[in-house]
Amino acid sequence: MPAQPQRTVLEQFPAGGPRGSWSAEEYAAAQRAQGHDAQVVMDLSSDQFLVVANTAT
């Protein structure tokens, strides 16, 4: 089984944000526009959306 890539958390956003607000997605899109491999994942234990990027190992 291949090893999972290391990830760096770039930013955190509460899951209970205002209705219609996609702050994590907007931040990730801005990071991708700058060339970063950013994606949004949900951290269920903290009830937050995390914007993460793969890091070279």
C-alpha positions, 0 to 999 in steps of 0.5 A: 500500500502506498504511503499517504502524502504528508499534509500541511494545514494552511487555514481552518474555518468553523463548519458552522459559518454563515449560510451560503458562506464558502470561506474554506473553498474560496481560500483554497481556490485562492491558494490554487491560483497561486500554484499551491495544491490546496484542498478542503477536508472536514475534520469531524473531531473539531467540526472544522473545515481545513484547507490542506496542501500536500508537502514534499517528503 
